[in-house]
Amino acid sequence: MQTDKTVDVIPLGGLGEFGMHMMAFRCDGTIIVVDAGIMFPDEELLGVDIIVPDISFLLEHRDEVKAIILTHGHEDHIGALPFVLPYLDVPVYGSGFTLALVKNKLAQHGLQDTRLNVVKAKDTVQLGCFDVEFFNVTHSIVDSFALAIRTPLGTMIHTGDFKIDPTPIDGKLFDLHTLAAYGLQGVIALFSDSTNAERPGHTASERTVNDRLESIFRTAKGRIVLSCFTSSIPRLQLIVDQAKQHDRVVSFLGRRMSENTEIAEELGFLNVPPGLIIRSKDIRNHPRERVCVVAGGCQGEPMSALARMALDDHKDIKIDPGDTVILSARMIPGNERAITRMMDHFYRRRAEIYYPDGAQPPVHVSGHASEEELKLVITLVKPRYFIPIHGMYRQLHRHAKLAEKTSAVQEKVIIAETGDILRFSESGAEVVGKAPVGRVLIDEGSLEEVGEVVIRDRKHISEDGIVLPIIAINKQTGMIEIPPEIVLRGVAFVEEERLVAESRQLVVDTITQASIEERGDYSLMKETIRKALKKYFFKQTSKRPFILPVIMEI
């Protein structure tokens, strides 16, 4: 039983894994949720499009959940909202740009957006026993916030994703003054981004990319095709500025790229000169050396505009020898194979390719703080307790070691994992239990949850193939009317005719040898056939194909 002087913090996703950020703060009958993100599946999760956090804990305590608070608009922080809000009818707070992205996302899922509340830097929202103040941080997306969460025990700081960029494109600096002021007042806990905890030094400013872009735009002979994350509005502003300077028109390709740029322009985060933007179908009407195409698909997504261009499959543009392709984004873990395969297709078309290969100046810089920035934040805040968040376990561990080196943490560094219930009280902080957590696998085509059993079956079929025996049985006699049909997919490389003939005979023998009672029980008969074929195919092929007998009554 909680008292007024305890605060529980429960990471529901995002610790020890890439993405799917969600964290619950609980105190005196009030729960606030920070972020609701998705993660993308690896190759083993066949047919799964996105993964969202399991919100069983929140549903169990739904009467206590007062709000969802968003730090910024990246998918790994807002992407789960369409799958969470139908079950939790609570207000959502975030910056103007963040909520514009959310509104668009909810509309695509047919959901209402009446409970979206725009907040500005230095605004404070009172939610039960929590007062939440928003303050600016710099990141690779505009309008990003850190949170100062005031509780009965004291203030907790949640940094969101950040880096300390001294020259941000939008001119909004990281509010180090507010951070330092809270440090002087006393902070009970600091939850800080660990994504780049393994990188020494400082993360370069977004403006360093401009030098490389200027060089490429100045020397490129044909079309320029550039791809970056669709939410990277500061990067898109640099591209628009370079296109104008070098007398190129710009065409935005891809649904999400077009939507995000329109939203950013409407809100004043993207400044596009009149007449600079053209429609994709008008690209062919302009000289190649006067066109810059900005396309979605920097992670090699199969149906993206960039991937289609790489295969000469885009209706409005074809890559010609001498064209320039720029991948201004890092490879998200798990996407390396798709991206490098796409790059190979561009090389085959004799394009000039630029990508993050360590060259200086870079074509991409990270939006996350490196070691020196992380140490600066810890030193300014001087928390009683430090909890690294947002990263793989090795990154959380490295961040924890950095914190220990600063000697700024007054009491303890805690490396938590998803589901840990961290209880803070006047006497200390410790992990007191485990909340129900997990991953919900979503097929975006149907918007339905994909069960683990379905994934297991898909993996089984992909590795060992499928055998489909189709048997027509006389309803009166229980005997086979016509020879069974055996369909093999992905099972045999050679001797398929022999395998089909022998397995057909095996099915006939299995049914013939069964008793009248067994033949009348189709479920039993299917299982008997399945076991016989399973044994046969393993002996013949050393594989265990997925066997699905089909019995039709005649």
KOLFI-509685 format. One record per residue (C-alpha): residue in one letter; x, y, z; residue number from 1. Coordinates in pm, 1 decimal. Example, Ala and Ser with C-alpha at 12.3 -4.5 7.8 and 13.67 -1.06 7.14 Angstrom:
BEGIN
  type         x         y         z  seq
     A    1230.0    -450.0     780.0    1
     S    1367.0    -106.0     714.0    2
//
This chain:
BEGIN
  type         x         y         z  seq
     M       0.0       0.0       0.0    1
     Q     143.7     334.7    -104.8    2
     T     161.2     636.4     121.1    3
     D     168.4    1002.6      17.4    4
     K     544.0     994.3      52.6    5
     T     620.4     722.9    -202.1    6
     V     643.9     750.2    -579.4    7
     D     658.6     448.0    -809.2    8
     V     817.3     469.7   -1153.7    9
     I     753.2     180.5   -1393.0   10
     P     921.8     158.1   -1735.9   11
     L     660.1     -15.9   -1953.3   12
     G     889.2     -22.9   -2257.0   13
     G    1211.6     117.2   -2396.7   14
     L    1473.8     -11.0   -2150.9   15
     G    1717.8    -264.1   -2292.9   16
     E    1563.9    -242.4   -2640.1   17
     F    1547.1      -2.3   -2932.7   18
     G    1232.9     212.6   -2921.3   19
     M     885.5     152.6   -2771.7   20
     H     937.7     414.1   -2500.2   21
     M     674.5     434.1   -2228.6   22
     M     709.2     511.4   -1857.0   23
     A     448.5     539.5   -1582.2   24
     F     481.7     762.5   -1273.2   25
     R     245.8     667.6    -987.8   26
     C     172.6     853.1    -666.8   27
     D    -124.8     870.2    -430.5   28
     G    -383.9     735.0    -674.0   29
     T    -250.3     923.2    -977.6   30
     I     -64.9     775.5   -1275.6   31
     I      86.6     984.1   -1553.7   32
     V     237.3     817.3   -1858.7   33
     V     538.6     963.1   -2037.5   34
     D     548.6     875.9   -2410.1   35
     A     381.6     588.9   -2594.6   36
     G     610.6     465.4   -2868.5   37
     I     651.0     173.3   -3103.4   38
     M     946.2     -34.6   -3213.2   39
     F    1000.0    -202.9   -3547.0   40
     P    1032.6    -581.5   -3581.7   41
     D    1342.0    -775.1   -3673.0   42
     E    1346.2   -1025.5   -3958.0   43
     E    1232.0   -1313.5   -3738.1   44
     L     891.5   -1154.8   -3670.5   45
     L     744.8   -1251.4   -4005.6   46
     G     443.6   -1047.0   -4114.8   47
     V     464.2    -811.2   -3816.0   48
     D     471.0    -440.8   -3902.4   49
     I     508.1    -272.2   -3563.1   50
     I     541.3    -361.0   -3195.5   51
     V     366.3    -165.9   -2919.1   52
     P     399.2    -194.1   -2540.0   53
     D     171.5    -418.3   -2338.4   54
     I     -43.7    -179.7   -2131.6   55
     S    -190.5    -441.2   -1895.0   56
     F     -55.9    -249.5   -1594.6   57
     L    -228.8      70.9   -1705.6   58
     L    -555.7    -108.7   -1777.9   59
     E    -542.3    -273.0   -1436.7   60
     H    -519.6      75.4   -1281.4   61
     R    -711.6     266.3   -1548.8   62
     D    -902.6     478.1   -1291.7   63
     E    -569.5     624.0   -1174.6   64
     V    -435.2     715.0   -1521.3   65
     K    -478.8    1091.4   -1561.9   66
     A    -277.9    1180.2   -1874.6   67
     I     -20.2    1085.2   -2136.8   68
     I     266.0    1333.7   -2170.5   69
     L     479.7    1340.0   -2485.5   70
     T     840.0    1457.2   -2496.4   71
     H     862.2    1479.5   -2878.2   72
     G     718.0    1349.5   -3202.7   73
     H     935.6    1054.3   -3306.7   74
     E     757.1     725.1   -3376.8   75
     D     931.3     547.3   -3089.4   76
     H     763.3     801.4   -2858.1   77
     I     418.1     860.5   -3014.5   78
     G     355.8     567.2   -3251.0   79
     A     159.0     353.3   -3003.5   80
     L    -105.8     617.2   -2929.9   81
     P    -359.0     483.0   -3186.7   82
     F    -340.2     147.9   -3007.4   83
     V    -346.7     291.0   -2653.3   84
     L    -604.7     571.5   -2660.5   85
     P    -900.9     345.1   -2752.3   86
     Y    -845.5     174.7   -2414.9   87
     L    -737.1     478.7   -2211.0   88
     D    -957.0     782.2   -2262.4   89
     V    -719.4    1037.8   -2113.1   90
     P    -587.3    1378.7   -2222.6   91
     V    -258.1    1396.7   -2410.4   92
     Y     -10.2    1681.9   -2359.1   93
     G     271.7    1778.9   -2592.8   94
     S     422.1    2053.0   -2806.7   95
     G     244.0    2199.1   -3108.0   96
     F     444.7    2006.7   -3366.9   97
     T     429.9    1681.4   -3169.2   98
     L      51.8    1696.6   -3138.3   99
     A       8.9    1792.8   -3503.4  100
     L     184.7    1465.8   -3591.6  101
     V     -32.2    1281.1   -3337.8  102
     K    -352.7    1435.6   -3476.5  103
     N    -260.2    1321.0   -3826.4  104
     K    -175.4     971.9   -3700.1  105
     L    -502.5     936.6   -3508.6  106
     A    -702.5    1053.3   -3810.9  107
     Q    -543.7     778.8   -4021.8  108
     H    -676.5     526.1   -3768.4  109
     G   -1022.9     685.7   -3760.6  110
     L    -981.3     816.9   -3404.4  111
     Q   -1095.4    1149.1   -3258.1  112
     D    -836.8    1399.4   -3131.1  113
     T   -1050.9    1610.9   -2898.3  114
     R    -829.9    1554.9   -2593.4  115
     L    -500.1    1681.1   -2736.5  116
     N    -360.5    1970.4   -2531.6  117
     V     -80.4    2185.2   -2673.8  118
     V     172.4    2313.1   -2420.6  119
     K     463.8    2554.4   -2459.9  120
     A     804.2    2566.0   -2295.8  121
     K     781.9    2670.6   -1928.1  122
     D     413.3    2569.0   -1908.2  123
     T     313.6    2363.8   -1603.3  124
     V      32.7    2106.7   -1593.4  125
     Q    -116.4    1992.2   -1262.4  126
     L    -221.6    1625.5   -1261.0  127
     G    -321.0    1485.2    -923.1  128
     C     -15.1    1480.9    -702.0  129
     F     212.7    1570.0    -996.9  130
     D     305.7    1910.8   -1137.3  131
     V     478.1    1873.1   -1474.0  132
     E     685.1    2155.1   -1622.9  133
     F     797.2    2140.4   -1986.9  134
     F    1128.2    2292.2   -2098.8  135
     N    1316.0    2297.7   -2428.3  136
     V    1580.6    2048.2   -2533.1  137
     T    1753.6    2015.7   -2870.2  138
     H    1706.9    1695.7   -3069.7  139
     S    1680.9    1585.1   -3434.0  140
     I    1313.0    1681.6   -3436.5  141
     V    1177.9    2027.7   -3355.2  142
     D     963.5    2117.0   -3053.8  143
     S    1119.3    1863.7   -2813.8  144
     F    1077.1    1883.8   -2437.1  145
     A    1231.6    1755.2   -2119.3  146
     L    1007.5    1723.7   -1815.7  147
     A    1043.0    1841.9   -1458.0  148
     I     796.2    1626.5   -1264.9  149
     R     732.7    1770.6    -919.6  150
     T     614.5    1508.2    -669.8  151
     P     545.8    1503.7    -291.6  152
     L     901.8    1370.8    -250.6  153
     G    1069.7    1629.1    -470.2  154
     T    1143.8    1688.9    -837.9  155
     M    1219.4    1419.5   -1093.5  156
     I    1374.5    1510.9   -1429.3  157
     H    1296.1    1314.4   -1746.2  158
     T    1520.6    1436.6   -2029.5  159
     G    1336.3    1278.9   -2321.0  160
     D    1571.1    1234.4   -2618.0  161
     F    1825.5    1513.1   -2647.3  162
     K    2163.3    1644.8   -2745.6  163
     I    2311.0    1981.5   -2651.4  164
     D    2324.1    2164.8   -2983.9  165
     P    2475.6    2514.4   -2945.2  166
     T    2350.8    2622.2   -3291.2  167
     P    2010.1    2460.8   -3353.6  168
     I    1847.5    2532.1   -3688.0  169
     D    1525.8    2662.2   -3529.3  170
     G    1714.6    2879.5   -3279.9  171
     K    1560.9    2710.5   -2972.9  172
     L    1849.6    2628.7   -2740.8  173
     F    1857.4    2352.5   -2480.8  174
     D    1729.2    2520.9   -2163.1  175
     L    2032.0    2447.0   -1947.1  176
     H    1938.1    2733.9   -1712.7  177
     T    1617.0    2559.8   -1603.6  178
     L    1801.9    2230.5   -1570.4  179
     A    2070.7    2391.3   -1352.1  180
     A    1809.2    2575.1   -1143.5  181
     Y    1639.1    2247.2   -1058.3  182
     G    1979.3    2103.2    -973.9  183
     L    2034.8    2382.4    -720.7  184
     Q    1689.6    2325.9    -567.1  185
     G    1748.7    1951.2    -539.1  186
     V    1642.0    1666.8    -768.8  187
     I    1539.9    1329.3    -632.2  188
     A    1587.0    1135.5    -959.9  189
     L    1723.4    1194.3   -1308.1  190
     F    1603.9     975.8   -1596.4  191
     S    1835.8    1044.4   -1889.6  192
     D    1869.9     937.2   -2256.3  193
     S    2142.7     671.8   -2304.0  194
     T    2131.5     616.9   -2681.8  195
     N    2482.9     752.8   -2747.9  196
     A    2640.6     667.9   -2411.9  197
     E    2909.3     468.7   -2596.0  198
     R    3023.0     766.1   -2807.2  199
     P    3306.0     981.8   -2670.7  200
     G    3313.4    1358.9   -2694.5  201
     H    3024.8    1575.9   -2810.5  202
     T    2759.1    1515.4   -3074.8  203
     A    2806.4    1752.8   -3365.9  204
     S    2559.5    2034.5   -3426.7  205
     E    2297.8    1988.7   -3697.1  206
     R    2461.2    2276.8   -3883.6  207
     T    2775.6    2069.3   -3951.4  208
     V    2573.7    1874.0   -4208.3  209
     N    2526.0    2196.8   -4404.5  210
     D    2892.5    2212.5   -4509.9  211
     R    2872.7    1868.0   -4671.8  212
     L    2537.4    1939.3   -4833.5  213
     E    2671.4    2266.1   -4975.9  214
     S    2966.4    2082.5   -5130.6  215
     I    2743.6    1814.7   -5284.1  216
     F    2488.7    2062.4   -5420.7  217
     R    2767.9    2275.2   -5567.4  218
     T    2936.0    1987.3   -5755.9  219
     A    2641.2    1757.7   -5846.2  220
     K    2579.3    1736.0   -6223.2  221
     G    2247.5    1549.7   -6245.5  222
     R    1947.2    1520.6   -6020.7  223
     I    1996.6    1509.9   -5644.7  224
     V    1789.8    1249.1   -5463.0  225
     L    1810.4    1285.1   -5087.8  226
     S    1650.1    1080.9   -4812.0  227
     C    1635.5    1145.8   -4439.0  228
     F    1395.3    1073.1   -4155.6  229
     T    1062.4    1234.4   -4242.2  230
     S    1047.3    1403.9   -3900.8  231
     S    1391.7    1566.0   -3932.8  232
     I    1257.8    1913.5   -4002.9  233
     P    1591.5    2090.9   -3926.8  234
     R    1760.6    1869.5   -4189.1  235
     L    1482.8    1940.5   -4437.4  236
     Q    1528.2    2314.5   -4378.9  237
     L    1898.5    2282.1   -4467.6  238
     I    1804.8    2094.2   -4785.4  239
     V    1546.8    2355.4   -4887.4  240
     D    1799.7    2634.8   -4825.7  241
     Q    2068.0    2460.9   -5034.4  242
     A    1823.2    2393.7   -5317.4  243
     K    1726.0    2760.2   -5330.5  244
     Q    2089.3    2872.2   -5318.7  245
     H    2185.0    2641.3   -5607.5  246
     D    1877.6    2710.7   -5819.1  247
     R    1708.6    2371.2   -5784.3  248
     V    1338.7    2300.0   -5742.1  249
     V    1235.6    2053.0   -5472.1  250
     S     988.6    1767.1   -5486.9  251
     F     886.3    1583.2   -5169.4  252
     L     805.3    1216.7   -5237.3  253
     G     632.0     973.4   -5003.9  254
     R     308.3    1014.1   -4807.1  255
     R     465.1    1069.8   -4466.6  256
     M     734.3    1301.4   -4604.5  257
     S     469.8    1516.9   -4771.6  258
     E     244.7    1521.1   -4464.8  259
     N     523.7    1612.4   -4220.7  260
     T     659.6    1893.3   -4437.0  261
     E     310.8    2039.7   -4481.0  262
     I     254.2    2032.1   -4104.2  263
     A     596.3    2186.3   -4034.6  264
     E     537.3    2462.0   -4290.2  265
     E     191.7    2542.3   -4148.9  266
     L     333.7    2571.6   -3794.9  267
     G     629.7    2784.0   -3905.0  268
     F     901.9    2525.0   -3842.4  269
     L     986.5    2491.4   -4213.1  270
     N    1039.7    2800.4   -4426.7  271
     V     991.1    2723.7   -4797.2  272
     P    1021.6    3006.3   -5054.0  273
     P     724.0    3041.2   -5293.2  274
     G     759.6    2847.9   -5617.4  275
     L    1036.5    2617.7   -5490.9  276
     I     820.3    2306.2   -5446.8  277
     I     698.0    2108.0   -5747.4  278
     R     475.5    1802.3   -5778.8  279
     S     641.5    1469.3   -5851.7  280
     K     470.2    1442.0   -6190.7  281
     D     634.0    1773.3   -6293.3  282
     I     990.7    1649.0   -6227.2  283
     R    1034.0    1544.5   -6591.4  284
     N     955.7    1900.4   -6703.2  285
     H    1269.4    2040.1   -6538.4  286
     P    1636.1    1994.2   -6638.2  287
     R    1803.3    1717.8   -6436.8  288
     E    2064.0    1955.0   -6296.3  289
     R    1787.6    2177.6   -6156.2  290
     V    1598.1    1915.2   -5954.3  291
     C    1630.0    1798.9   -5593.4  292
     V    1405.5    1511.3   -5487.4  293
     V    1352.9    1454.0   -5113.6  294
     A    1212.4    1106.0   -5057.7  295
     G    1102.3     892.0   -4767.8  296
     G    1245.6     544.2   -4723.7  297
     C    1594.4     600.4   -4580.1  298
     Q    1565.5     267.0   -4393.4  299
     G    1512.1      65.9   -4711.4  300
     E    1139.3       9.8   -4656.2  301
     P    1030.1    -209.6   -4952.2  302
     M     742.1       7.1   -5081.0  303
     S     895.4     346.7   -5003.6  304
     A     960.8     607.3   -5271.4  305
     L    1338.0     564.7   -5240.1  306
     A    1328.4     184.6   -5266.7  307
     R    1107.5     205.7   -5575.8  308
     M    1349.8     452.5   -5737.1  309
     A    1637.3     213.7   -5669.6  310
     L    1456.3     -49.0   -5878.6  311
     D    1337.5     187.9   -6156.2  312
     D     985.1     129.1   -6029.4  313
     H     877.2     487.6   -5955.1  314
     K     627.4     637.5   -6196.7  315
     D     771.2     990.2   -6189.1  316
     I    1148.4     955.1   -6167.9  317
     K    1419.1     726.5   -6301.7  318
     I    1776.9     726.2   -6174.3  319
     D    2021.0     806.1   -6454.3  320
     P    2402.4     768.6   -6456.5  321
     G    2555.8    1072.3   -6287.2  322
     D    2261.2    1138.8   -6056.1  323
     T    2347.5    1192.2   -5689.0  324
     V    2184.4     994.5   -5407.1  325
     I    2232.0    1108.9   -5046.1  326
     L    2127.5     894.3   -4747.8  327
     S    2125.0    1151.8   -4469.3  328
     A    2028.0     915.3   -4186.8  329
     R    2181.0     644.3   -3974.6  330
     M    2095.6     278.4   -4014.9  331
     I    1849.9     169.4   -3746.6  332
     P    1966.5    -169.1   -3608.3  333
     G    1795.9    -448.2   -3798.9  334
     N    1765.5    -247.9   -4122.4  335
     E    2127.1    -279.2   -4237.5  336
     R    2063.9    -550.9   -4495.8  337
     A    1769.5    -372.2   -4659.2  338
     I    1959.6     -41.9   -4676.3  339
     T    2280.6    -186.0   -4820.9  340
     R    2080.7    -385.7   -5076.6  341
     M    1904.8     -63.2   -5181.8  342
     M    2239.4     116.9   -5207.0  343
     D    2370.7    -159.2   -5434.0  344
     H    2078.6    -100.4   -5670.5  345
     F    2168.8     269.6   -5690.6  346
     Y    2533.6     183.3   -5761.2  347
     R    2421.0     -46.5   -6044.8  348
     R    2250.2     255.1   -6199.1  349
     R    2582.3     443.7   -6188.3  350
     A    2461.2     698.3   -5935.8  351
     E    2697.1     886.2   -5703.8  352
     I    2615.0     772.7   -5348.1  353
     Y    2677.0     960.4   -5022.3  354
     Y    2596.5     800.8   -4687.0  355
     P    2725.9     813.2   -4325.5  356
     D    3065.6     649.4   -4383.7  357
     G    3273.9     846.8   -4133.9  358
     A    3378.2    1112.4   -4387.2  359
     Q    3399.6    1473.0   -4268.3  360
     P    3201.8    1688.9   -4285.0  361
     P    2922.5    1433.1   -4236.1  362
     V    2597.9    1387.8   -4430.7  363
     H    2426.5    1293.7   -4104.9  364
     V    2468.5    1376.0   -3736.7  365
     S    2298.0    1210.0   -3445.2  366
     G    2019.1    1368.2   -3243.8  367
     H    2141.8    1210.3   -2919.8  368
     A    2395.5    1332.2   -2665.1  369
     S    2742.8    1178.5   -2646.0  370
     E    2951.6    1118.6   -2332.7  371
     E    3052.9    1476.8   -2252.3  372
     E    2698.3    1610.9   -2287.6  373
     L    2559.3    1329.9   -2075.2  374
     K    2813.2    1405.5   -1802.6  375
     L    2727.7    1776.9   -1817.6  376
     V    2356.8    1707.0   -1759.4  377
     I    2431.4    1478.1   -1464.7  378
     T    2668.7    1736.5   -1315.9  379
     L    2414.5    2018.9   -1348.1  380
     V    2128.3    1816.5   -1199.2  381
     K    2321.2    1650.4    -913.6  382
     P    2040.1    1400.0    -848.0  383
     R    2003.1    1176.7    -544.6  384
     Y    1936.3     885.5    -779.0  385
     F    2029.8     838.5   -1143.5  386
     I    1842.6     602.3   -1377.3  387
     P    1966.2     567.8   -1738.0  388
     I    1684.8     518.6   -1992.4  389
     H    1635.4     492.6   -2371.7  390
     G    1890.3     240.9   -2492.7  391
     M    2005.9    -117.6   -2515.6  392
     Y    2125.0    -267.6   -2188.3  393
     R    2491.6    -213.5   -2276.2  394
     Q    2417.7     157.2   -2332.2  395
     L    2234.3     184.6   -1999.8  396
     H    2536.9      20.8   -1836.8  397
     R    2782.6     260.4   -2003.1  398
     H    2569.7     558.2   -1902.5  399
     A    2563.6     433.1   -1543.3  400
     K    2944.4     413.0   -1544.9  401
     L    2963.1     769.7   -1678.1  402
     A    2740.3     886.7   -1393.9  403
     E    2964.4     719.3   -1138.2  404
     K    3269.4     895.9   -1285.6  405
     T    3111.5    1238.5   -1236.8  406
     S    3062.5    1184.8    -861.6  407
     A    2753.6    1407.5    -899.6  408
     V    2500.1    1138.8    -806.7  409
     Q    2445.9    1179.2    -435.9  410
     E    2322.8     834.0    -340.1  411
     K    2276.6     560.1    -600.7  412
     V    2282.1     473.3    -970.7  413
     I    2006.8     227.1   -1061.4  414
     I    2001.1      28.7   -1385.8  415
     A    1637.2     -67.9   -1427.0  416
     E    1478.9    -295.6   -1684.0  417
     T    1140.1    -283.9   -1849.8  418
     G     873.0    -375.2   -1595.7  419
     D    1075.1    -297.8   -1283.3  420
     I     874.5    -109.9   -1019.4  421
     L    1110.7     155.1    -883.8  422
     R     983.6     284.3    -551.7  423
     F    1113.4     617.2    -423.4  424
     S    1058.0     718.6     -61.8  425
     E    1218.2     945.7     194.7  426
     S    1429.4     653.8     310.9  427
     G    1563.1     548.7     -30.4  428
     A    1493.4     398.6    -370.8  429
     E    1475.6      35.0    -470.8  430
     V    1314.6    -210.4    -710.5  431
     V    1017.7    -355.3    -522.3  432
     G     856.6    -577.1    -783.0  433
     K     771.1    -639.3   -1144.4  434
     A     474.7    -504.0   -1340.3  435
     P     318.0    -706.4   -1623.1  436
     V     492.9    -593.2   -1940.6  437
     G     558.2    -732.4   -2283.8  438
     R     525.7    -669.1   -2653.9  439
     V     210.3    -659.6   -2862.3  440
     L     275.8    -749.5   -3226.3  441
     I      63.4    -561.4   -3480.4  442
     D     -12.8    -631.4   -3847.0  443
     E     -87.4    -279.8   -3977.7  444
     G    -280.1    -420.5   -4272.7  445
     S    -551.4    -555.2   -4043.9  446
     L    -461.7    -351.4   -3731.6  447
     E    -495.3    -680.0   -3545.0  448
     E    -263.7    -823.2   -3283.1  449
     V     -46.3   -1105.1   -3414.5  450
     G      -9.1   -1385.7   -3159.6  451
     E     318.5   -1554.9   -3074.9  452
     V     173.0   -1884.4   -3205.3  453
     V     114.0   -1723.7   -3546.1  454
     I     474.3   -1598.1   -3556.4  455
     R     601.9   -1941.0   -3458.9  456
     D     400.0   -2105.5   -3737.4  457
     R     519.2   -1849.9   -3994.5  458
     K     879.9   -1907.2   -3891.5  459
     H     828.0   -2283.0   -3908.4  460
     I     687.1   -2260.4   -4261.8  461
     S     961.7   -2022.2   -4377.6  462
     E    1234.9   -2259.3   -4261.1  463
     D    1097.6   -2607.2   -4339.0  464
     G     811.4   -2550.4   -4581.3  465
     I     452.7   -2675.7   -4578.3  466
     V     283.5   -3003.3   -4674.5  467
     L     -87.9   -2986.1   -4755.2  468
     P    -256.0   -3330.5   -4789.4  469
     I    -608.6   -3288.7   -4932.1  470
     I    -825.0   -3595.0   -4878.0  471
     A   -1178.7   -3661.7   -5005.8  472
     I   -1361.2   -3912.2   -4780.3  473
     N   -1699.3   -4077.3   -4836.4  474
     K   -1923.8   -3966.4   -4554.8  475
     Q   -2102.7   -4301.5   -4542.7  476
     T   -1808.8   -4543.6   -4556.5  477
     G   -1526.8   -4328.2   -4418.3  478
     M   -1306.5   -4445.4   -4708.0  479
     I   -1110.9   -4242.3   -4965.2  480
     E   -1312.6   -4166.5   -5277.5  481
     I   -1026.2   -4041.6   -5496.9  482
     P    -647.5   -4049.1   -5452.1  483
     P    -532.6   -3776.9   -5210.1  484
     E    -367.1   -3465.0   -5345.5  485
     I     -35.5   -3371.1   -5181.8  486
     V      80.1   -3009.2   -5216.2  487
     L     443.6   -2934.5   -5123.7  488
     R     585.3   -2583.2   -5083.3  489
     G     944.9   -2518.5   -4978.4  490
     V    1010.3   -2882.4   -4879.9  491
     A    1201.7   -3059.7   -5153.8  492
     F    1471.9   -2943.4   -5393.9  493
     V    1486.8   -3274.1   -5585.9  494
     E    1276.5   -3588.5   -5616.9  495
     E     954.4   -3400.2   -5547.9  496
     E     754.5   -3642.4   -5763.1  497
     R     879.3   -3938.9   -5557.8  498
     L     800.6   -3762.7   -5229.9  499
     V     449.4   -3675.6   -5350.2  500
     A     380.6   -4031.4   -5468.5  501
     E     513.3   -4197.1   -5151.9  502
     S     339.9   -3954.4   -4916.4  503
     R      12.8   -4000.6   -5109.0  504
     Q      39.2   -4376.6   -5060.2  505
     L     124.5   -4324.8   -4693.0  506
     V    -195.8   -4124.1   -4644.6  507
     V    -399.9   -4395.7   -4818.3  508
     D    -242.7   -4668.2   -4601.4  509
     T    -296.1   -4465.7   -4281.7  510
     I    -668.4   -4421.5   -4351.7  511
     T    -718.0   -4778.4   -4473.1  512
     Q    -555.3   -4925.2   -4161.8  513
     A    -761.6   -4709.4   -3925.5  514
     S   -1066.6   -4853.9   -3754.8  515
     I   -1419.3   -4747.5   -3854.6  516
     E   -1442.0   -4552.1   -3527.8  517
     E   -1115.4   -4367.8   -3597.3  518
     R   -1221.9   -4285.3   -3954.0  519
     G   -1536.5   -4127.0   -3816.8  520
     D   -1336.9   -3885.4   -3600.7  521
     Y   -1185.7   -3637.6   -3846.5  522
     S    -982.4   -3455.6   -3580.8  523
     L    -820.0   -3781.8   -3476.9  524
     M    -768.4   -3881.0   -3839.5  525
     K    -596.2   -3550.9   -3922.2  526
     E    -360.1   -3587.8   -3626.7  527
     T    -278.4   -3949.6   -3725.0  528
     I    -201.2   -3843.5   -4083.4  529
     R       5.1   -3548.3   -3959.1  530
     K     220.2   -3770.9   -3736.5  531
     A     277.0   -4026.2   -4012.3  532
     L     379.2   -3761.3   -4264.6  533
     K     595.3   -3579.2   -4010.3  534
     K     795.7   -3897.1   -3949.2  535
     Y     821.0   -3971.3   -4321.4  536
     F     939.7   -3624.8   -4429.2  537
     F    1197.2   -3599.7   -4150.8  538
     K    1341.6   -3936.7   -4256.4  539
     Q    1349.3   -3835.9   -4624.1  540
     T    1456.0   -3467.8   -4602.0  541
     S    1579.1   -3406.0   -4243.5  542
     K    1313.8   -3131.2   -4230.1  543
     R    1005.0   -3091.7   -4017.0  544
     P     761.7   -2916.9   -4254.5  545
     F     437.5   -2764.1   -4131.9  546
     I     176.5   -3031.9   -4211.5  547
     L    -187.2   -2926.3   -4245.2  548
     P    -420.7   -3211.7   -4348.5  549
     V    -751.5   -3108.0   -4509.8  550
     I   -1041.0   -3357.0   -4512.4  551
     M   -1341.9   -3298.5   -4738.3  552
     E   -1661.2   -3497.5   -4704.3  553
     I   -1826.2   -3637.0   -5016.6  554
//
